[in-house]
Structures are given as structure tokens and as C-alpha cells.
Amino acid sequence: MKESQIEFATKTKLPPCALRILQNKFILVGTYHLDKSTGKRIGSLDVYDDELKLLESCETYGAVLDLKISPFDEELVATGHSTGNIMLWKIKCQYVNDKIELQLLANFQVFEHEVLVTSLHFSPLDANLLLATATSGESTTIDVSVQQSVSKISVQGSVRDVVENYGDQFTSSHGLECWIAEFAQLSPLQDVVFTGGDDATIMAHDLRSKDCIWSNRRIHNAGVVAIKCSTPTFRSSKPTSIITGSYDDHIRSLDLRMLGDTIYPGQNTPVAHKTELDLGGGVWRFAECPEKNQESDALLVCRMYNGAAVVSQDKNSDKFSVVNYLKKGHDSMCYGGDWCSRFIATCSFYDNSLQRWNP
């Protein structure tokens, strides 16, 4: 298989950790830098155009581990930070002169400030609901529309203004870092949230009661760091199947039909069917194919120390295959990637690499 070609490439000022494409043109990048002399983690929210020219950058007092765009409002962006907080931003873009305006709307303190927010997820069904995971093993949902008074707290030696919004935590936590979560969308799993942790465990939680309804630590051989549920445009014919990624280099498809019509509590209940493929690198994050007018089975996969790849799945056998990939120019951990109708953008951490390419 021939490697995809790089169209544009640049170096970011700080190591890039998360990436999202906005309006098929602008690339949002969250950065993460650890100052070894002070132990402080700092970051930024950067905006690039489609030729990877930096248009705007806003420094943040906590490093950015994840960022997401609201599916209900493309100008609403959330960033998750190393200081236990989530920032909500309004991003206004002008196509004529590529002018970008970044406005901080709210700064929610969701976990203790020593805890890192590891991932963020807007609900696909509720515009005000945001899901967050943390290095403490916890996961929680918060209502971003809640208006509360601003408090002052000390973070990394400075006083910061925050809105304390600890949300509604799930009753079961992971034994180690919780790296990822995902809202299920399709019946019968529409009230389920899945989480994955460094303890090699995947959990299913009831979104209404917050209780754990299923967990399994025997499927993955290392931490679970990526989860993708079926959506109206992604594997909609298999609503009880999810895809996972792990530090053990494998992408897996798990058929959860063993849960039956009603999901019941259980630990280490085997899945009904499983397929997997070794991708030669830790399967860190997924991005769905951008073709929203038709069902797809393709995912962009960030493979940590093995670049990024487009992976498809056979509709009948569920077997995975790599369609395209890019390793060149990513000489360290590929943590961030996204896909739009015009291009793919990926970033890698220690080499400060941001690249645009096409599948």
C-alpha cells in the first residue's frame, strides 16, 4: 500500500495534543507543555487555516488534552485542561479575510485542580450536556447552560476565576486513569455511556441512573483509550456494536447483543462477537468519515507512534482493513486527527508536527 502524500506541514509552538476541523476550512489545535523546572502544565488553543497558517492563538493556564465542537452550534468549542477545568469558547470565523475571534464564555471547574481532564464529548442528543473523563478514573456529565457564581481558586501558584460545576458523576470509576468516553446514540443503547481506562477495562453506564451496567477487563490487553459507537451515519445497521482502541495496538469491534433487549448489570460478561486488527501502534483516537449523506464504515485512526491511518470494516464479516495511512512527518506520538470533506489533518506531540493530507 502506498503512503498518502502530505499537502501542507508546519511546526506548532507547543506540542499539539488534540485537533478538530471547523467548517471544512479551519483547524483547531489544543497544545500541552510541561515545564520541567516548575512542574506546571500550560497550553493554548490555536486556530490555523487550511494551508496551516496560524491565524490566532490563545494561551491557557492549563494544558489542553482534548477539544470538541458542539454538534448543535459549530461556533461553540470546549477544551479540557490539565488543571481539572473545562473552558467553553465562542469561535467566530470570517471566510473573506480568515479573521478569527476567540471569546471565552465560561471556565468550569469540574474536577480537583490536580486532576487532568483527559477527554470531552458533547451529547449528540442534548445540546447542553457535556461528558468528561479524568486521570482520577472518574467520569461525569455537566450542564453547560447552568449559570452559577464565579469563585476564585489557586491553581499552579496563581488565582483563577472559575465556576464550580462538578456535574453528575457516574457511580463507578476506573481503577486507573479514565482516558475516553462515548455517548451511544442508537436504540437500544441510546441511554448508555461507555468509558475506557488505563486498567484495561471498558464500562457501560446508564446515563439516567449513573450506575454501571456492564464492564469487562478481559477483552483488552492494555488501557482502553478510544471508543466509537454506531451513529445514524456510521454503521447504523449495527446499533449494538462498538469499536474500541487500546494501547495494545489493536482496534476491535465488539458485538454487545449478549446484553439482550434489556441491559442488565454484569462484570466480565463475554461479548457476543469480536473482531480485531493489530495496527502497529497504540489506537488512541477515532474520527468518523465526513460523508454525512451516506452510511460509512471508515474511521480515521490516530496510531500514536505509527502515524495515522484510514481503516474500514467489512459490513458482513466485520473484518478491519487499512485503506490509507500517513507515517512520514509524524516522528512521535500521533495524538490528534480529524477528517472533513476536503482533507485530513493530524498532529504529533514531541516533534510539534501538524500536517494536512488526503486519503
C-alpha positions as CSV (number, residue, x, y, z in Angstrom):
1,M,0.0,0.0,0.0
2,K,1.3,3.4,-1.0
3,E,1.6,6.0,1.7
4,S,-0.6,9.1,1.4
5,Q,1.1,12.4,0.3
6,I,1.5,15.4,2.6
7,E,-0.2,18.5,1.2
8,F,0.9,21.0,3.9
9,A,3.0,20.8,7.0
10,T,4.1,23.1,9.8
11,K,5.5,23.1,13.3
12,T,3.4,24.3,16.3
13,K,4.9,26.4,19.0
14,L,3.9,24.0,21.8
15,P,3.3,20.2,21.5
16,P,-0.1,19.5,19.9
17,C,-2.4,17.1,21.8
18,A,-5.8,17.5,20.2
19,L,-7.2,18.6,16.9
20,R,-10.6,19.4,15.3
21,I,-11.6,20.8,11.8
22,L,-14.1,23.6,11.8
23,Q,-16.3,24.4,8.9
24,N,-14.2,22.4,6.4
25,K,-11.5,25.1,6.5
26,F,-10.1,26.0,9.9
27,I,-8.1,23.7,12.1
28,L,-8.4,24.0,15.9
29,V,-5.4,22.7,17.8
30,G,-5.0,22.2,21.6
31,T,-1.5,22.2,22.9
32,Y,0.2,20.8,26.0
33,H,3.6,21.7,27.5
34,L,5.1,20.6,30.8
35,D,7.7,23.0,32.2
36,K,10.0,20.5,33.9
37,S,11.7,23.2,36.0
38,T,8.4,24.3,37.7
39,G,6.2,21.3,37.1
40,K,3.5,23.5,35.6
41,R,1.5,22.4,32.6
42,I,0.4,25.1,30.2
43,G,-1.2,25.2,26.8
44,S,-3.0,27.1,24.1
45,L,-6.0,27.0,21.8
46,D,-4.6,27.7,18.3
47,V,-6.5,28.3,15.0
48,Y,-4.9,27.5,11.6
49,D,-6.3,28.0,8.1
50,D,-6.5,25.1,5.6
51,E,-2.9,25.8,4.5
52,L,-1.7,25.6,8.1
53,K,-1.1,29.3,8.6
54,L,-1.5,30.3,12.2
55,L,-4.4,32.7,12.4
56,E,-5.0,33.1,16.2
57,S,-3.7,31.7,19.4
58,C,-4.9,32.0,23.0
59,E,-2.7,30.8,25.9
60,T,-4.4,28.8,28.6
61,Y,-3.1,28.3,32.2
62,G,-3.8,24.6,32.0
63,A,-2.5,22.4,29.1
64,V,-5.2,21.2,26.6
65,L,-5.7,17.4,26.4
66,D,-8.9,17.4,24.3
67,L,-11.2,19.8,22.4
68,K,-14.6,19.3,20.8
69,I,-17.0,21.3,18.7
70,S,-20.7,21.2,19.6
71,P,-22.8,19.3,17.1
72,F,-25.6,21.8,17.7
73,D,-23.5,25.0,17.4
74,E,-20.4,25.0,15.3
75,E,-19.2,28.2,17.0
76,L,-19.2,26.5,20.4
77,V,-16.0,24.7,21.4
78,A,-15.0,23.0,24.7
79,T,-11.4,22.4,25.8
80,G,-10.4,20.1,28.6
81,H,-7.4,21.0,30.7
82,S,-4.7,19.6,32.9
83,T,-6.0,21.7,35.8
84,G,-9.3,19.9,36.2
85,N,-11.3,22.6,34.3
86,I,-13.3,22.8,31.1
87,M,-13.3,26.1,29.1
88,L,-16.2,27.0,26.7
89,W,-15.3,29.2,23.8
90,K,-17.2,31.1,21.1
91,I,-15.2,31.0,17.8
92,K,-16.3,33.3,15.0
93,C,-14.7,32.9,11.6
94,Q,-14.7,35.1,8.6
95,Y,-14.1,33.4,5.3
96,V,-13.2,36.6,3.4
97,N,-10.1,37.6,5.3
98,D,-9.7,34.5,7.5
99,K,-10.3,36.7,10.6
100,I,-10.8,34.7,13.8
101,E,-12.3,35.8,17.1
102,L,-11.9,33.7,20.2
103,Q,-14.1,34.5,23.1
104,L,-14.0,32.7,26.4
105,L,-17.6,32.1,27.6
106,A,-17.1,30.1,30.7
107,N,-14.5,28.3,32.8
108,F,-16.0,25.3,34.7
109,Q,-14.0,23.6,37.5
110,V,-15.2,20.1,37.0
111,F,-12.5,18.1,38.9
112,E,-9.9,19.0,41.5
113,H,-7.2,21.2,40.0
114,E,-4.6,18.5,40.4
115,V,-6.6,16.2,38.1
116,L,-6.2,16.2,34.3
117,V,-9.3,16.2,32.1
118,T,-8.5,13.5,29.6
119,S,-11.4,13.7,27.1
120,L,-14.5,15.7,26.3
121,H,-17.7,14.7,24.5
122,F,-20.8,16.8,23.6
123,S,-24.0,14.8,23.8
124,P,-25.4,14.1,20.3
125,L,-29.0,14.3,21.7
126,D,-28.9,17.1,24.3
127,A,-27.3,20.4,23.4
128,N,-26.5,21.3,27.0
129,L,-24.9,18.1,28.1
130,L,-21.1,17.6,28.1
131,L,-19.3,14.4,29.2
132,A,-15.8,14.5,30.7
133,T,-13.2,11.9,31.9
134,A,-10.2,12.3,34.2
135,T,-6.9,10.9,35.3
136,S,-8.6,10.2,38.7
137,G,-10.6,7.4,37.0
138,E,-13.8,9.4,37.2
139,S,-16.3,10.4,34.5
140,T,-19.1,12.9,34.8
141,T,-21.7,14.9,32.9
142,I,-22.2,18.6,33.3
143,D,-24.9,21.0,32.1
144,V,-23.1,23.8,30.3
145,S,-26.1,26.1,30.4
146,V,-26.1,26.3,34.2
147,Q,-25.3,29.8,35.4
148,Q,-23.5,29.9,38.7
149,S,-21.5,32.4,40.6
150,V,-17.7,32.7,39.9
151,S,-15.3,31.6,42.6
152,K,-11.6,32.2,43.0
153,I,-9.2,29.3,43.4
154,S,-5.4,28.9,43.5
155,V,-4.1,26.9,40.6
156,Q,-0.4,26.4,39.9
157,G,0.5,29.4,42.1
158,S,-2.0,31.8,40.6
159,V,-5.5,32.8,41.4
160,R,-8.1,31.9,38.8
161,D,-11.8,32.7,38.3
162,V,-13.8,29.5,37.8
163,V,-17.4,28.4,38.0
164,E,-17.5,25.3,40.2
165,N,-19.6,22.8,38.3
166,Y,-18.7,19.2,39.4
167,G,-21.7,17.8,37.5
168,D,-23.3,14.4,37.9
169,Q,-20.7,11.7,38.3
170,F,-21.1,8.1,37.4
171,T,-21.1,5.8,40.4
172,S,-18.3,3.5,39.1
173,S,-14.8,4.7,38.4
174,H,-11.9,3.1,36.7
175,G,-9.0,1.8,38.9
176,L,-6.5,3.9,36.9
177,E,-6.9,6.9,34.5
178,C,-10.1,7.1,32.6
179,W,-8.9,8.1,29.1
180,I,-12.1,8.1,27.0
181,A,-15.9,8.1,26.9
182,E,-18.6,8.0,24.3
183,F,-22.3,8.6,24.2
184,A,-24.2,5.8,22.5
185,Q,-26.9,7.1,20.1
186,L,-29.0,4.4,18.6
187,S,-31.7,2.2,20.2
188,P,-31.4,0.1,22.4
189,L,-28.2,1.9,23.7
190,Q,-29.4,5.5,23.5
191,D,-29.2,5.9,27.3
192,V,-25.8,4.3,27.6
193,V,-22.3,5.9,28.1
194,F,-19.2,3.9,27.5
195,T,-15.9,4.6,29.2
196,G,-12.4,3.2,28.9
197,G,-9.5,3.3,31.3
198,D,-5.8,2.5,31.9
199,D,-7.0,-0.5,33.9
200,A,-7.8,-2.2,30.5
201,T,-11.5,-2.1,31.4
202,I,-14.4,-1.0,29.3
203,M,-17.6,0.0,31.2
204,A,-21.2,0.7,30.2
205,H,-23.1,3.2,32.4
206,D,-26.8,4.0,32.5
207,L,-27.0,7.7,31.7
208,R,-30.1,8.1,33.7
209,S,-29.2,6.4,37.0
210,K,-25.4,6.8,36.5
211,D,-24.9,3.2,37.6
212,C,-22.5,0.8,35.9
213,I,-24.5,-1.8,33.9
214,W,-21.6,-3.8,32.3
215,S,-17.8,-3.9,32.5
216,N,-15.1,-6.1,31.1
217,R,-11.4,-6.2,31.8
218,R,-10.6,-9.3,29.8
219,I,-11.1,-8.1,26.2
220,H,-8.1,-5.7,26.0
221,N,-4.5,-6.4,26.9
222,A,-3.8,-2.8,27.9
223,G,-5.6,0.5,28.5
224,V,-8.7,1.3,26.6
225,V,-8.2,4.8,25.0
226,A,-10.7,5.0,22.1
227,I,-14.4,4.1,21.7
228,K,-16.7,4.7,18.8
229,C,-20.4,3.9,18.9
230,S,-22.7,3.5,15.9
231,T,-24.5,6.7,14.7
232,P,-27.1,7.5,12.0
233,T,-24.2,7.8,9.5
234,F,-21.7,5.3,10.9
235,R,-22.6,1.6,11.0
236,S,-26.2,2.4,11.7
237,S,-27.2,-1.2,10.8
238,K,-25.3,-2.4,13.8
239,P,-26.6,-0.3,16.7
240,T,-25.4,-2.8,19.4
241,S,-21.8,-2.9,18.1
242,I,-19.0,-0.6,19.3
243,I,-15.4,-0.1,18.2
244,T,-12.6,0.3,20.6
245,G,-8.9,1.2,20.5
246,S,-6.2,0.2,23.0
247,Y,-2.6,0.7,24.0
248,D,-2.1,-2.9,22.9
249,D,-2.1,-1.7,19.3
250,H,-5.4,-3.3,18.4
251,I,-8.7,-1.9,17.0
252,R,-11.6,-4.1,17.9
253,S,-15.3,-4.5,17.0
254,L,-17.4,-5.7,19.9
255,D,-20.9,-7.0,19.4
256,L,-22.9,-6.4,22.6
257,R,-26.0,-8.3,21.6
258,M,-25.3,-10.6,24.6
259,L,-27.0,-7.8,26.6
260,G,-30.4,-8.7,25.1
261,D,-33.3,-6.4,24.9
262,T,-32.8,-5.1,28.4
263,I,-29.3,-4.2,29.6
264,Y,-28.5,-5.8,32.9
265,P,-25.7,-5.5,35.5
266,G,-22.7,-7.7,34.9
267,Q,-19.0,-7.9,35.1
268,N,-16.7,-9.6,32.5
269,T,-19.7,-10.9,30.6
270,P,-18.2,-12.0,27.2
271,V,-19.3,-10.1,24.1
272,A,-21.4,-11.9,21.6
273,H,-18.7,-11.5,18.8
274,K,-15.3,-9.8,18.4
275,T,-13.0,-9.0,15.6
276,E,-9.7,-7.2,15.8
277,L,-6.7,-6.0,13.9
278,D,-3.1,-5.1,15.0
279,L,-2.5,-1.5,13.7
280,G,1.2,-1.4,14.7
281,G,0.7,1.4,17.2
282,G,-1.5,2.4,20.1
283,V,-5.0,3.1,18.9
284,W,-5.5,6.5,20.6
285,R,-8.4,8.3,18.9
286,F,-11.0,7.9,16.1
287,A,-12.6,10.4,13.7
288,E,-15.7,9.4,11.7
289,C,-15.8,9.7,7.9
290,P,-17.2,13.2,7.0
291,E,-19.7,11.9,4.3
292,K,-22.8,12.7,6.3
293,N,-25.2,11.9,3.4
294,Q,-24.5,8.2,3.4
295,E,-23.6,5.5,5.9
296,S,-19.9,4.8,6.2
297,D,-17.8,2.2,7.9
298,A,-14.5,4.1,7.7
299,L,-12.6,5.7,10.5
300,L,-9.5,7.9,10.8
301,V,-7.3,6.3,13.5
302,C,-4.5,8.0,15.4
303,R,-2.0,5.3,15.9
304,M,0.4,7.0,18.4
305,Y,3.9,6.0,17.4
306,N,2.8,4.7,14.0
307,G,1.2,7.8,12.5
308,A,-2.4,7.8,11.3
309,A,-4.5,5.5,9.1
310,V,-7.9,5.3,7.5
311,V,-9.4,2.0,8.5
312,S,-12.6,0.4,7.0
313,Q,-14.7,-2.5,8.2
314,D,-16.4,-5.2,6.1
315,K,-20.1,-4.9,6.5
316,N,-20.6,-8.7,6.5
317,S,-17.6,-10.2,8.3
318,D,-16.7,-7.1,10.4
319,K,-13.0,-7.6,9.5
320,F,-10.9,-4.5,9.5
321,S,-8.5,-3.3,6.8
322,V,-6.2,-0.3,6.4
323,V,-7.2,1.8,3.4
324,N,-4.6,4.6,3.6
325,Y,-2.0,5.8,6.1
326,L,0.5,8.6,6.8
327,K,3.6,8.0,8.9
328,K,6.0,10.4,7.3
329,G,6.4,13.7,9.2
330,H,5.0,12.2,12.4
331,D,8.1,11.1,14.2
332,S,6.5,10.9,17.7
333,M,3.1,10.2,19.2
334,C,0.2,11.0,16.9
335,Y,-2.5,12.1,19.4
336,G,-4.8,14.3,17.3
337,G,-6.6,14.0,14.0
338,D,-9.8,14.9,12.2
339,W,-11.4,14.5,8.8
340,C,-13.5,16.8,6.7
341,S,-14.8,16.6,3.1
342,R,-11.7,18.3,1.8
343,F,-8.8,16.9,3.7
344,I,-7.4,15.1,6.8
345,A,-5.4,16.9,9.5
346,T,-3.2,15.1,12.0
347,C,-0.7,16.2,14.6
348,S,2.1,14.5,16.6
349,F,3.3,15.5,20.0
350,Y,7.1,15.7,20.7
351,D,8.0,16.8,17.2
352,N,5.4,19.6,17.2
353,S,4.1,18.4,13.8
354,L,0.9,19.5,12.2
355,Q,0.1,18.1,8.7
356,R,-2.7,18.1,6.1
357,W,-3.1,15.2,3.8
358,N,-5.8,13.4,1.7
359,P,-6.9,9.8,1.8
